Every structure is written in C-alpha cells, then in structure tokens.
Amino acid sequence: MSDSGTQLSRHIWSLTDLLRGDFKTSEYGSVVLPFTVLRRLDCLLDPTRQEVLDTSAKLADKGAYSDSLRDLALRRASGHPFFNTSRYALDAVVADPSNLEAMLRGYVREYSENVRDVFQRFEFDRTIERLHHTGLLYEVVGRFLSLDLGTSLSADDMGFVFEDLVRRSTEQAGGTGADEHVTPRDVSRLMSALLVLPDQHELALPGVLRTVHDPACGTGGLLDEVAERIEATNAEAHVSLHGQEINAETWAVAGSNMLMSGRDPAQIRFGNVLRDDVFVNQHFDYLLAHPPFGLSWKNAKEQVRAEHVELGYGGRFGAGLPSVSDGSLLFLQHMLAKMKPADASGDGGSRVVVLFSGAPMQGGASGSGESDIRRWIIEND
C-alpha cells in the first residue's frame, strides 16, 4: 500500500477514538467498515446523482417497467453497478441533526438491492441505533463526511485501504490478524498468475469471457486479483466472479470490496458451501481458494454424507470423506467438481489453484477417506 493509502487507513481508524467507552474495541469494525463503504459509495455516486433522479422520475411517470429493467436503467444512469434514488446526498442527511437517525436509515433504503444486502449483513441498522442512543451518530457521520473517498482514490488503492481496515478490525476483535479471511496480496498475485498467465494469448482475443469461482472467498481478494490480472491483459474482457462465504460480516466485506471496485457482488453468495452449493450444475474457467485448514465440517456432516451416499461421483464428494476434524479435502473435491470438462482433443477444461495451510499429503492411513481422495485425484488427473 502507498504511503498515502497507509495514512488514509490510519486516519480512518483514528475515528474510533470517538467510540471509546461506548463501544468495546472488538466492536470498532462494526462502525468503521460500513461507514467507510457508505462514504465511498456516496462519493462515487455524486457526479451522476441528478441523472439517476431524473431517470427514476421518468420511469415512474411511464410506470410500465419491471424491477429488473428499472434497475438496469438506473445502473446505466449512475455509471456503476449500484445506485441510490434518495433526493439527498449524505451531507444533506446530516444537515438536520434532530432527524438524522430516520434520514440516514431512509438514505440507505434508497440504495439498490445489492447495496442494501451488504448493509443488512453488516447489521447496520443496529449500529445506527446504538450510535443514536449513545449520542455519537451526528459526530461519527460528520467525521466520515470529511473524508474524500471519491474517484481521486483508485479502486486498487481503496481496496488496499479497506483491507487494512479489515485487518485492524480483526485484531481488535481478538484475532491475530485478518489471515482467516484475507489472503496476503503477494500470495494472491502468485495464485492469480498461475491461473491466468498460461492463457495470455486467448485472453487477448476480442469478446473473451472468463468465469472465476472461489468457494471460500473471505473478503474477495483472490477473485478481485484474478479479475484485475485478466483485465490488465484485455480491458474489454468480460469477467464473471462467483464466490461463497460462510461468515456474514466477512460476506458483507466481500460485497463491499466488489462494489468499491466497480463490480456487481450479486454472485458473491452467503452460506456454507459444503452444506449448500449455491452454484449447482455450474462450471468455471478458473477456480482458486485458500480454504480453512484444520476446520471441522461437523456442521455440514449430514448434508455432505447424504450427497456422498446418494449421488456418489455424480455429486461433489464421490471420492471419499476425510476426517470430520478437517474439511480441506472436501473443498478441493468441490473445486474439482466445478471444473469444465476438456474436449476430445484435450482442449478446454479449467485451471485450479488451491492454497492449503498444511500438507495435503499428510493425515489418513491407507484405506482412509483422505487416502481414497488423494488416490482418486492422482488416478484421474
């Protein structure tokens, strides 16, 4: 991250001084992260705010448009994959302190559904209520309004800033850092390079489309890195990102990252990928993940075993089931099941990069589930 980005991140986090005494340090992220997103989106939408309002009024007069067509028209008017139809910008919302709580809630409700979903996962309504009752809401909103998070700050720089805020939030919450949810940038770059560099010629072709999947996407950094690498090769490439995340707040952060990078987070889904495959029967060009290592899958045991028994190799887990204490090899089987098949000449197919935090060849004696999975992978390579 650049020096200016580091300074900005430090400055944003310094706003937590306002929260001392009324919020636990472990709760600082619940304020800083959604308000940073709110301010960034408000700044990005400012240049086209009137055009969005005019378009919304015209559509209301005609009254014959479906919700999907209305959303499409308003996204085009905003110039982003999101919009806000409030008559007020954020600075106007804060101009009436006596009605600030109600007006701020109303302002958020006027965002497009993909943004509202993010704030819902952040439980932003509850944060607004707490700030209001502690008498901090006006000052917190005012301090964030003083930040310029507009187009002078590139999507990449904003991503670095937000990533650092997530790290600080995780540390304050009692973690050792953001490693559970964020893959280090250098590692992300290496993984994306391994996926994309062999396809440089194909990616440079006009109209190229690539689909990318991360079944344990955390804050979305790996997906974003692959998209940026593809677009650096071909700015006109169409990149469709698909991810799934089990933690609600982390899912909200991933959605926020997508929005602030100018991407639509619609295909960043919430849920336990082992228990509920939200991209059933879909296959992808590139698959990458840094799945949790040594994490029990007992909460998904019933569904995983049912899929293994009932679907066999027609499902995701036909090769076998590892010990319930570690689901790493289940994530790997899921990814292999999502690969596109190669044609008769060997062309096509998919490429997979998976980062394990431990050695996948360890654990599981001969005849165990782990051993069966490894043998199946090698024999079917």
Secondary structure, 3 states (H helix, E strand, C coil): CCHHHHHHHHHHHHHHHHHECCECHHHCHHHHHHHHHHHHHHHHHHHHHHHHHHHHHHHHHHCCCCHHHHHHHHHHHHCCCCCECCCCCHHHHCCCHHHHHHHHHHHHHCECHHHHHHHHHCCHHHHHHHHHHCCCHHHHHHHHHCCCCCCCCCHHHHHHHHHHHHHHHHHHCCCCCCCCCCCCHHHHHHHHHHHHHHHHHHHCCCCCEEEEEECCCCCCHHHHHHHHHHHHHCCCCEEEEEEEECCHHHHHHHHHHHHHCCCCHHHEEECCCCCCCCCCCCCECEEEECCCCCCCCHHHHHHHHHHHHHHHHHCCCCCCCCCCCCCHHHHHHHHHHCECCECCCCCECCEEEECCCCCCCCCCCCCCHHHHHHHHHHHCC
